[in-house]
Amino acid sequence: MRKCLVLAGLSVLAAAASATEVYRWVDEDGVVHYSDAPHPGAQKIEIAEPTTVPAYRRPDAAERTPPTNGDNQSAAPGYQSLEIVQPAAEETLWNIEGRLTVQLALQPALKPGDRVRLYFDGEPREVSGLQVPLEEVYRGAHNLQAEVVNPAGRLMIRSEPIRFYVQQTSILNRN
């Protein structure tokens, strides 16, 4: 109970951080109180300005500019876009029994001789199309990225990496 009161007091402090003055006192029952109004026997608490950090906002497609080096996605002549359509970024998949079909979108279509390479959790896999079945995709967080390479092995285009999650219902939770 005492921990709950302390936590409640701290939350009041956090809410009152924007107030200019905060007071703390302990009543006759030993309960700690916080307020922005003075109280007989209260101790004034100095509160520093809160540290703020701006939230990260992922730029939308119109704001992204194509990279100039060959390490990231590039608009190499002939290919305009490569995306991982399925699974979606930050998607949570339930009870997939270790099997997943990855769906890619490439514009324009794959040219003869060019190959698609899929990275599943950093491990490269040569694949033979834009619909790729994966096995042994178990519970946890996973990363995917795709790229197209020409017959000489030169990177033509690379997708943005995505992360997805797999959840599995535990047999221990059955009633």
Rosetta blueprint (number, residue, H / E / L):
1 M L
2 R H
3 K H
4 C H
5 L H
6 V H
7 L H
8 A H
9 G H
10 L H
11 S H
12 V H
13 L H
14 A H
15 A H
16 A H
17 A H
18 S H
19 A L
20 T L
21 E L
22 V E
23 Y E
24 R E
25 W E
26 V E
27 D L
28 E L
29 D L
30 G L
31 V L
32 V E
33 H E
34 Y E
35 S E
36 D L
37 A L
38 P L
39 H L
40 P L
41 G L
42 A L
43 Q E
44 K E
45 I E
46 E L
47 I L
48 A L
49 E L
50 P L
51 T L
52 T L
53 V L
54 P L
55 A L
56 Y L
57 R L
58 R L
59 P L
60 D L
61 A L
62 A L
63 E L
64 R L
65 T L
66 P L
67 P L
68 T L
69 N L
70 G L
71 D L
72 N L
73 Q L
74 S L
75 A L
76 A L
77 P L
78 G L
79 Y L
80 Q L
81 S E
82 L E
83 E E
84 I E
85 V E
86 Q E
87 P L
88 A L
89 A L
90 E L
91 E L
92 T E
93 L E
94 W E
95 N L
96 I L
97 E L
98 G L
99 R L
100 L E
101 T E
102 V E
103 Q E
104 L E
105 A E
106 L E
107 Q E
108 P L
109 A L
110 L L
111 K L
112 P L
113 G L
114 D L
115 R E
116 V E
117 R E
118 L E
119 Y E
120 F E
121 D L
122 G L
123 E E
124 P E
125 R E
126 E E
127 V E
128 S L
129 G L
130 L L
131 Q E
132 V E
133 P E
134 L E
135 E L
136 E L
137 V L
138 Y L
139 R L
140 G E
141 A E
142 H E
143 N E
144 L E
145 Q E
146 A E
147 E E
148 V E
149 V E
150 N L
151 P L
152 A L
153 G L
154 R L
155 L E
156 M E
157 I E
158 R E
159 S L
160 E L
161 P L
162 I E
163 R E
164 F E
165 Y E
166 V E
167 Q E
168 Q L
169 T L
170 S L
171 I H
172 L H
173 N H
174 R L
175 N L
